[in-house]
Amino acid sequence: MIDKKEFVRVRIGVLIYERDSILLVHHKKDDRDYWLLPGGGLEAGESIEECAKRELIEETGYEIRLGKLIFTSETLYPGRKRHIVHMNFLASIIGGTPQTPSEERIAGHEFVALQKFGDYTFYPNIKKEIIQAARNNFEQGAQHLGLRWE
């Protein structure tokens, strides 16, 4: 078994913003209940775009066109047991049919109104930055948001 302390995981997140709402994926794992941008781990030999497209199909059923990089951040677990680099990109839906994912930890997905998004348990906690960027029509360049842990 691979020790997660031995490598850095790169997670590709996809931000789809339509009609003042953000597409989120609902996770339930053990006693935790939280939301993420759709996406997942970059696999060896896979491009960032391939990863984003694969993860969106797996988690939502949507086909996407990947856009620009908007945020990067890091999660470094307590005791430095695990390190994740998050790369979040804008994207647009170009096809597919919404579907429920087969992964048991994913409870579903939904578009969440920007005005309600701040009340959600969301990781990494970059809600404030996403809300601000959406209000500015995502016109800023890519930003590194630093280390985030909650």
Secondary structure in CASP SS format (residue, H / E / C, confidence):
PFRMAT SS
TARGET T0000
AUTHOR 0000-0000-0000
METHOD secondary structure of the structure
MODEL  1
M C 1.00
I C 1.00
D C 1.00
K H 1.00
K H 1.00
E H 1.00
F C 1.00
V E 1.00
R E 1.00
V E 1.00
R E 1.00
I E 1.00
G E 1.00
V E 1.00
L E 1.00
I C 1.00
Y E 1.00
E E 1.00
R C 1.00
D C 1.00
S E 1.00
I E 1.00
L E 1.00
L E 1.00
V E 1.00
H E 1.00
H E 1.00
K E 1.00
K E 1.00
D C 1.00
D C 1.00
R E 1.00
D E 1.00
Y E 1.00
W E 1.00
L E 1.00
L C 1.00
P C 1.00
G E 1.00
G E 1.00
G E 1.00
L C 1.00
E C 1.00
A C 1.00
G C 1.00
E C 1.00
S C 1.00
I H 1.00
E H 1.00
E H 1.00
C H 1.00
A H 1.00
K H 1.00
R H 1.00
E H 1.00
L H 1.00
I H 1.00
E H 1.00
E H 1.00
T H 1.00
G C 1.00
Y E 1.00
E E 1.00
I E 1.00
R E 1.00
L E 1.00
G E 1.00
K E 1.00
L E 1.00
I E 1.00
F E 1.00
T E 1.00
S E 1.00
E E 1.00
T E 1.00
L E 1.00
Y C 1.00
P H 1.00
G H 1.00
R H 1.00
K C 1.00
R C 1.00
H E 1.00
I E 1.00
V E 1.00
H E 1.00
M E 1.00
N E 1.00
F E 1.00
L E 1.00
A E 1.00
S E 1.00
I E 1.00
I E 1.00
G E 1.00
G E 1.00
T C 1.00
P C 1.00
Q C 1.00
T C 1.00
P C 1.00
S C 1.00
E C 1.00
E C 1.00
R C 1.00
I E 1.00
A E 1.00
G E 1.00
H E 1.00
E E 1.00
F E 1.00
V E 1.00
A E 1.00
L H 1.00
Q H 1.00
K H 1.00
F H 1.00
G C 1.00
D C 1.00
Y C 1.00
T C 1.00
F E 1.00
Y C 1.00
P C 1.00
N C 1.00
I C 1.00
K H 1.00
K H 1.00
E H 1.00
I H 1.00
I H 1.00
Q H 1.00
A H 1.00
A H 1.00
R H 1.00
N C 1.00
N C 1.00
F C 1.00
E C 1.00
Q C 1.00
G C 1.00
A C 1.00
Q E 1.00
H E 1.00
L E 1.00
G E 1.00
L E 1.00
R C 1.00
W C 1.00
E C 1.00
END
